[in-house]
Each structure stands twice: as structure tokens, then as C-alpha cells.
Amino acid sequence: MSRIKKVILALVILFIAVQFIQPARNNNNGQVLSTDIARIVSVPDGILDIFKNSCYDCHSNYTRYPWYSCIQPGGWWMASHIKNGKENLNFSQFGNYSKRMQRNKLREMARSIDDESMPIPAYAIIHKNAKLTKTQKTSVLDWINKTKESLSQPN
């Protein structure tokens, strides 16, 4: 067997072997937590639909996994994005943030929408419907401003 064939065979065996190392799934089995943003503040259905379509895969406990997430190393890469996304903002844990932190998270969301840094380009390429239209941006930004104001009010 030639040296090239041995290398290719080793790479194929390695590729098959890594398929048995699957990252943990980020899925709450459809149960909405009491700390979910929709249970903490009033989120109109249209805004919630935008969040679910464009944000929830990386910023909640409700990731919708495509078929290719089972193929490594792509699944690891996706798991890394989800972990980083949830560290920055987790809609499922929004109620665990302090009021000040909630306002800051909303402010960061508005900034990310304004500068179009979210959804990240790698996600938007694969999920064409995730990129926000101008109307959706305006709706979400209006909702964020109203919600920030309501969180500033004393209880």
C-alpha cells in the first residue's frame, strides 16, 4: 500500500472515530422555563417569532438542530457557537438576570441589531430566514426601547 493510501485510510478511520464523540444537546424538550424572557416581560407574538427564528438556536435552551449537526467536527463547532451565545445572552435564563443586567442585555441586543453583527454571518448564510428585514429590525428595536423603559420603572 502506498504512503498516500495509508494517510487517506488513517484520515477516514479518524473521521469515522470522531463521529462517536457527540456534543451534548442544548434542548429543553419544549418546556418553557419560568425564567424565559416571554414569562418575565411582555413579548408580542411577532417579536417572539423573530427571536425564535433568528436568535433562539444560539441564545436559548431551545436549539433546533439541523441534520449536519451530527457530523463532526461541524457539530463541535456548532456546540461552541451555542455555548458562546448562551454565555452572552440566554433568553431562557433572562429572569435570572438582575433588572440592570436585563436592561444591559436589551441594550446589547439593540446594538447588535443596529450594527448587523447578529445573527452572525456563518449562521445567516445557512439560515436565510434568520437575517432580519428592515421592518423586523424596527419592530424589535421599538420593543426593546419600550421594554427597557418598563424595566427602569420601580415595582
SEVEX-470001 format. One record per residue (C-alpha): residue number from 1; residue in three letters; x, y, z. Coordinates in nm, 2 decimals. Each point is the difference from the previous one (the first is absolute). Layout:
SEVEX-470001
   num   residu        X        Y        Z
   NUM      Ala        X        Y        Z
...
This chain:
SEVEX-470001
   num   residu        X        Y        Z
     1      Met     0.00     0.00     0.00
     2      Ser     0.14     0.33    -0.10
     3      Arg     0.07     0.28     0.26
     4      Ile    -0.28     0.22    -0.14
     5      Lys    -0.26    -0.29     0.03
     6      Lys     0.11    -0.06     0.36
     7      Val    -0.04     0.37     0.09
     8      Ile    -0.35     0.01    -0.16
     9      Leu    -0.10    -0.32     0.18
    10      Ala     0.12     0.15     0.33
    11      Leu    -0.20     0.31    -0.06
    12      Val    -0.31    -0.20    -0.09
    13      Ile     0.04    -0.20     0.32
    14      Leu     0.05     0.31     0.20
    15      Phe    -0.31     0.17    -0.16
    16      Ile    -0.21    -0.31     0.08
    17      Ala     0.14    -0.02     0.36
    18      Val    -0.09     0.37     0.08
    19      Gln    -0.36    -0.06    -0.10
    20      Phe    -0.04    -0.19     0.33
    21      Ile     0.09     0.31     0.20
    22      Gln    -0.32     0.20    -0.01
    23      Pro    -0.04     0.33     0.20
    24      Ala    -0.28     0.03     0.25
    25      Arg    -0.33     0.13    -0.15
    26      Asn    -0.14     0.34     0.10
    27      Asn    -0.37    -0.08     0.02
    28      Asn    -0.25     0.05     0.28
    29      Asn    -0.25    -0.25    -0.15
    30      Gly    -0.23     0.28    -0.08
    31      Gln    -0.06     0.10     0.36
    32      Val    -0.01     0.38     0.04
    33      Leu     0.18     0.09     0.32
    34      Ser    -0.14     0.25     0.25
    35      Thr     0.32     0.21    -0.07
    36      Asp    -0.07     0.02    -0.37
    37      Ile    -0.02     0.35    -0.14
    38      Ala    -0.36    -0.05    -0.11
    39      Arg    -0.09    -0.07     0.36
    40      Ile     0.19     0.30     0.14
    41      Val    -0.10     0.28    -0.23
    42      Ser    -0.28     0.04    -0.25
    43      Val     0.12    -0.12    -0.34
    44      Pro    -0.25     0.03    -0.28
    45      Asp    -0.04    -0.32    -0.22
    46      Gly     0.16     0.17    -0.30
    47      Ile     0.31     0.09     0.20
    48      Leu     0.02    -0.34     0.16
    49      Asp    -0.02    -0.16    -0.34
    50      Ile     0.29     0.21    -0.12
    51      Phe     0.20    -0.10     0.31
    52      Lys    -0.08    -0.37    -0.06
    53      Asn     0.09     0.02    -0.37
    54      Ser     0.31     0.21     0.03
    55      Cys     0.14    -0.02     0.35
    56      Tyr    -0.12    -0.30     0.20
    57      Asp     0.23    -0.26    -0.16
    58      Cys     0.30     0.15     0.17
    59      His    -0.15     0.22     0.27
    60      Ser    -0.25    -0.23     0.17
    61      Asn    -0.04    -0.35     0.13
    62      Tyr    -0.21    -0.09    -0.31
    63      Thr     0.25    -0.07    -0.28
    64      Arg    -0.15    -0.14    -0.32
    65      Tyr     0.27    -0.24    -0.13
    66      Pro     0.05    -0.05    -0.37
    67      Trp     0.10    -0.34    -0.13
    68      Tyr     0.36     0.10    -0.06
    69      Ser     0.04     0.08     0.37
    70      Cys     0.06    -0.38     0.05
    71      Ile     0.31     0.01    -0.23
    72      Gln     0.32     0.09     0.19
    73      Pro     0.19     0.22     0.01
    74      Gly    -0.29     0.22    -0.11
    75      Gly    -0.21    -0.09     0.30
    76      Trp     0.28     0.10     0.23
    77      Trp     0.03     0.34    -0.18
    78      Met    -0.38     0.05     0.04
    79      Ala     0.02    -0.10     0.37
    80      Ser     0.27     0.26     0.05
    81      His    -0.22     0.27    -0.16
    82      Ile    -0.29    -0.10     0.22
    83      Lys     0.21     0.01     0.31
    84      Asn     0.14     0.34    -0.08
    85      Gly    -0.34     0.13    -0.10
    86      Lys    -0.16    -0.11     0.32
    87      Glu     0.28     0.15     0.21
    88      Asn    -0.07     0.34    -0.16
    89      Leu    -0.38    -0.02     0.01
    90      Asn    -0.23    -0.29     0.09
    91      Phe    -0.37     0.08    -0.06
    92      Ser    -0.09    -0.31     0.21
    93      Gln     0.18     0.14     0.30
    94      Phe    -0.10     0.37    -0.04
    95      Gly    -0.19     0.00     0.33
    96      Asn     0.32    -0.10     0.18
    97      Tyr     0.17     0.33    -0.11
    98      Ser    -0.04     0.30     0.23
    99      Lys    -0.21     0.29    -0.13
   100      Arg     0.31     0.19    -0.08
   101      Met     0.15    -0.30    -0.19
   102      Gln    -0.33    -0.05    -0.19
   103      Arg     0.01     0.37    -0.11
   104      Asn     0.37    -0.05    -0.10
   105      Lys    -0.09    -0.32    -0.20
   106      Leu    -0.27     0.19    -0.18
   107      Arg     0.24     0.28    -0.08
   108      Glu     0.25    -0.24    -0.14
   109      Met    -0.27    -0.17    -0.20
   110      Ala    -0.10     0.34    -0.15
   111      Arg     0.37     0.08    -0.08
   112      Ser     0.04    -0.35    -0.17
   113      Ile    -0.31     0.06    -0.21
   114      Asp     0.12     0.36    -0.09
   115      Asp     0.35    -0.11    -0.11
   116      Glu    -0.13    -0.32    -0.15
   117      Ser     0.24    -0.22     0.19
   118      Met    -0.28    -0.23     0.09
   119      Pro    -0.09    -0.25    -0.12
   120      Ile     0.37    -0.09    -0.07
   121      Pro     0.08    -0.03    -0.37
   122      Ala     0.07    -0.38     0.02
   123      Tyr    -0.35    -0.05     0.14
   124      Ala    -0.17     0.23    -0.24
   125      Ile     0.16    -0.17    -0.30
   126      Ile    -0.16    -0.33     0.09
   127      His    -0.32     0.14     0.15
   128      Lys    -0.11     0.25    -0.27
   129      Asn    -0.32     0.09     0.19
   130      Ala     0.20     0.09     0.32
   131      Lys     0.12     0.33    -0.14
   132      Leu    -0.23     0.28     0.11
   133      Thr    -0.19     0.21    -0.25
   134      Lys    -0.01     0.38     0.05
   135      Thr    -0.36    -0.03     0.13
   136      Gln     0.10    -0.28     0.25
   137      Lys     0.30     0.21     0.12
   138      Thr    -0.23     0.30     0.06
   139      Ser    -0.26    -0.22     0.19
   140      Val     0.27    -0.16     0.22
   141      Leu     0.17     0.33     0.07
   142      Asp    -0.33     0.17     0.09
   143      Trp    -0.08    -0.30     0.23
   144      Ile     0.35     0.02     0.16
   145      Asn    -0.04     0.37     0.07
   146      Lys    -0.34    -0.04     0.16
   147      Thr     0.11    -0.30     0.20
   148      Lys     0.31     0.18     0.13
   149      Glu    -0.22     0.28     0.12
   150      Ser    -0.23    -0.24     0.18
   151      Leu     0.29    -0.17     0.17
   152      Ser     0.12     0.35     0.12
   153      Gln    -0.33     0.06     0.18
   154      Pro     0.00    -0.08     0.37
   155      Asn    -0.22    -0.29     0.10
